[in-house]
Amino acid sequence: MSTTNLEVLRAEVRAWLAANVSKDWRTAMTGSSQESFVALQRDWFAKMVAAGYATPHWPEGWPGGGRSLAEQKIIFEEVARADAPRLILYFVALYHAACTLFECGTDAQREKYLPGLLKGEIWCQGFSEPNAGSDLASLKTRAERKGDHYVINGQKTWSTMAQYADRCLLLARTDKSGPPQAGLTYLLLDMKAEGVSVRPISQITGDDEFAEIFFDDVKVPVEDLVGEEGGGWAVAQATLASERGLTLVELTQRMRYSLPMIAQTIKDSGRSGDAALRRDLGQVVAKVDAACALADQYLEKRISGTEQVGDASIVKLYFARTLREFTSLGLRASGLQGQYHAGFMRGATQETGNWTVDFMNSYNWSIAGGSDEIQRNIISERLLGMPREPKTWKLAEDKS
Ligand SMILES: Cc1cc2nc3c(=O)[nH]c(=O)nc-3n(C[C@H](O)[C@H](O)[C@H](O)COP(=O)(O)OP(=O)(O)OC[C@H]3O[C@@H](n4cnc5c(N)ncnc54)[C@H](O)[C@@H]3O)c2cc1C
């Protein structure tokens, strides 16, 4: 698409968002019940799908799909600029599930699952376990082949939105004998199947956006195997890679467009003349700009095919740190009063202006999708070619 057409697209998306983003979504989501949270997200998801802006990253031939990376970037930038709610309930469905099916699924699986997803089916990701997070390959949930189905037993944890989910992207072990990665198998599991139970995990913010999932002899038909049995590690890598780039552009841009909220908080507190706050605001503005530039640069590398392993880690690491400084400044500026947060916000994964919640939530990004330490390992070992440290320590005694 030519530059002029890109600008036409930008104008179209901007006008549509101006007409459709509800101005009071923060109020509606603050202290909301699970039902009203789901209803709000469903409504916004349906509007975005109908407008063709929820799936610009899908291939041609699918509703809303076939957009170039440059076009997708414009849509994400405009969504951030318009301060639209994040589609947190549909994130796994739109990215992890869909992109995995496009890359590794069969035509039959795409036909079976993607139409339902576009109509609002919710997906969750069941990878992490109590003793397998950073070291994902050590996971123990079992999948045993019995005739035309697999039988699943085990436990997952930290699964975002699992309590609302219709389906789960499950990584389970079919073989214990070889190297840990080789025995993993990737399955699509029906969360309403017999033997699945979900226990939400309460968070410090008052929300429970993720949950534990327990599997007790749950049957998964063999047709819901993605890739080969034992080939689940490669499929899981495709899932994890599916959200790179554009998500970082959106997140950094959201931070940029939320900067006036801090300035407003400082004004409201009557401390516009506070030299220390003004200096720190200046520093945060510069860092947010740098985070946006890093995310843009990364996307340019993807567009030109020059991306290297570790590039995404640099952006994520810098974004996570900047978000902590950003929200910490908001919290400081809001003073004592800001720390009495009246009511949490369900699914509050972006700047909400409720600085206590935002500050606490900012730590999510230092863990989810690979912790800061793991990002540093990737940068040092795979980008800079530094030697791998031998693992001389153990995190937790695993007695299973
Ligand atoms: C908001 C949020 C949403 C999430 N959503 C999902 C989801 O939907 N589905 C899902 O499957 N999982 C999800 N997770 C889980 C996430 O992937 C894991 O929490 C993450 O991979 C870290 O694993 P862990 O919690 O087991 O910590 P551990 O791996 O036990 O790590 C503990 C600490 O040790 C450090 N550490 C570990 N290994 C190394 C190493 N080799 N070198 C240096 N330091 C190391 C870590 O950095 C960390 O500080 C989510 C997590 C969060 C916070």
The ligand as an SDF file (V2000), in Angstrom:
LIG
                    3D

 53 58  0  0  0  0  0  0  0  0999 V2000
   -0.0220  -11.5330   34.0980 C   0  0  0  0  0  0  0  0  0  0  0  0
    0.4290  -12.9300   33.7420 C   0  0  0  0  0  0  0  0  0  0  0  0
   -0.2850  -13.6470   32.8160 C   0  0  0  0  0  0  0  0  0  0  0  0
    0.1300  -14.9520   32.4930 C   0  0  0  0  0  0  0  0  0  0  0  0
   -0.6410  -15.6670   31.6010 N   0  0  0  0  0  0  0  0  0  0  0  0
   -0.3060  -16.9540   31.3260 C   0  0  0  0  0  0  0  0  0  0  0  0
   -1.1450  -17.7380   30.4740 C   0  0  0  0  0  0  0  0  0  0  0  0
   -2.1810  -17.2860   29.9790 O   0  0  0  0  0  0  0  0  0  0  0  0
   -0.7940  -19.0220   30.2460 N   0  0  0  0  0  0  0  0  0  0  0  0
    0.3380  -19.5880   30.7760 C   0  0  0  0  0  0  0  0  0  0  0  0
    0.6170  -20.7420   30.4910 O   0  0  0  0  0  0  0  0  0  0  0  0
    1.1460  -18.8610   31.6080 N   0  0  0  0  0  0  0  0  0  0  0  0
    0.8440  -17.5700   31.8920 C   0  0  0  0  0  0  0  0  0  0  0  0
    1.6380  -16.8280   32.7460 N   0  0  0  0  0  0  0  0  0  0  0  0
    2.7670  -17.4770   33.3890 C   0  0  0  0  0  0  0  0  0  0  0  0
    4.1290  -16.9840   32.9270 C   0  0  0  0  0  0  0  0  0  0  0  0
    4.4290  -17.4700   31.6410 O   0  0  0  0  0  0  0  0  0  0  0  0
    5.1440  -17.4570   33.9730 C   0  0  0  0  0  0  0  0  0  0  0  0
    4.8040  -16.8380   35.2020 O   0  0  0  0  0  0  0  0  0  0  0  0
    6.5640  -17.0850   33.5870 C   0  0  0  0  0  0  0  0  0  0  0  0
    6.9830  -17.8480   32.4940 O   0  0  0  0  0  0  0  0  0  0  0  0
    7.5300  -17.3100   34.7710 C   0  0  0  0  0  0  0  0  0  0  0  0
    7.3840  -18.5930   35.2690 O   0  0  0  0  0  0  0  0  0  0  0  0
    7.1650  -18.8750   36.8360 P   0  0  0  0  0  0  0  0  0  0  0  0
    6.0870  -17.9900   37.3140 O   0  0  0  0  0  0  0  0  0  0  0  0
    6.9980  -20.3410   37.0110 O   0  0  0  0  0  0  0  0  0  0  0  0
    8.4910  -18.3850   37.5280 O   0  0  0  0  0  0  0  0  0  0  0  0
    9.8600  -19.1970   37.6150 P   0  0  0  0  0  0  0  0  0  0  0  0
   10.1910  -19.7470   36.2650 O   0  0  0  0  0  0  0  0  0  0  0  0
    9.7740  -20.1560   38.7450 O   0  0  0  0  0  0  0  0  0  0  0  0
   10.8830  -18.0480   37.9420 O   0  0  0  0  0  0  0  0  0  0  0  0
   11.0220  -17.4780   39.2500 C   0  0  0  0  0  0  0  0  0  0  0  0
   12.1370  -16.4420   39.2050 C   0  0  0  0  0  0  0  0  0  0  0  0
   13.3810  -17.0450   38.8050 O   0  0  0  0  0  0  0  0  0  0  0  0
   13.8920  -16.3970   37.6530 C   0  0  0  0  0  0  0  0  0  0  0  0
   14.5160  -17.3840   36.7430 N   0  0  0  0  0  0  0  0  0  0  0  0
   13.9660  -18.5490   36.3240 C   0  0  0  0  0  0  0  0  0  0  0  0
   14.8030  -19.1840   35.4680 N   0  0  0  0  0  0  0  0  0  0  0  0
   15.8930  -18.3800   35.3420 C   0  0  0  0  0  0  0  0  0  0  0  0
   17.1040  -18.4760   34.5910 C   0  0  0  0  0  0  0  0  0  0  0  0
   17.3500  -19.5130   33.8020 N   0  0  0  0  0  0  0  0  0  0  0  0
   18.0060  -17.4610   34.6950 N   0  0  0  0  0  0  0  0  0  0  0  0
   17.7590  -16.3860   35.5010 C   0  0  0  0  0  0  0  0  0  0  0  0
   16.6290  -16.2450   36.2540 N   0  0  0  0  0  0  0  0  0  0  0  0
   15.7190  -17.2380   36.1590 C   0  0  0  0  0  0  0  0  0  0  0  0
   12.6960  -15.7460   36.9800 C   0  0  0  0  0  0  0  0  0  0  0  0
   13.0800  -14.6470   36.2100 O   0  0  0  0  0  0  0  0  0  0  0  0
   11.8600  -15.3360   38.1870 C   0  0  0  0  0  0  0  0  0  0  0  0
   12.3160  -14.1160   38.6990 O   0  0  0  0  0  0  0  0  0  0  0  0
    1.2730  -15.5360   33.0950 C   0  0  0  0  0  0  0  0  0  0  0  0
    1.9920  -14.7830   34.0330 C   0  0  0  0  0  0  0  0  0  0  0  0
    1.5830  -13.5020   34.3670 C   0  0  0  0  0  0  0  0  0  0  0  0
    2.3690  -12.7430   35.3810 C   0  0  0  0  0  0  0  0  0  0  0  0
  1  2  1  0
  2  3  1  0
  2 52  2  0
  3  4  2  0
  4  5  1  0
  4 50  1  0
  5  6  2  0
  6  7  1  0
  6 13  1  0
  7  8  2  0
  7  9  1  0
  9 10  1  0
 10 11  2  0
 10 12  1  0
 12 13  2  0
 13 14  1  0
 14 15  1  0
 14 50  1  0
 15 16  1  0
 16 17  1  0
 16 18  1  0
 18 19  1  0
 18 20  1  0
 20 21  1  0
 20 22  1  0
 22 23  1  0
 23 24  1  0
 24 25  2  0
 24 26  1  0
 24 27  1  0
 27 28  1  0
 28 29  2  0
 28 30  1  0
 28 31  1  0
 31 32  1  0
 32 33  1  0
 33 34  1  0
 33 48  1  0
 34 35  1  0
 35 36  1  0
 35 46  1  0
 36 37  1  0
 36 45  1  0
 37 38  2  0
 38 39  1  0
 39 40  1  0
 39 45  2  0
 40 41  1  0
 40 42  2  0
 42 43  1  0
 43 44  2  0
 44 45  1  0
 46 47  1  0
 46 48  1  0
 48 49  1  0
 50 51  2  0
 51 52  1  0
 52 53  1  0
M  END
$$$$
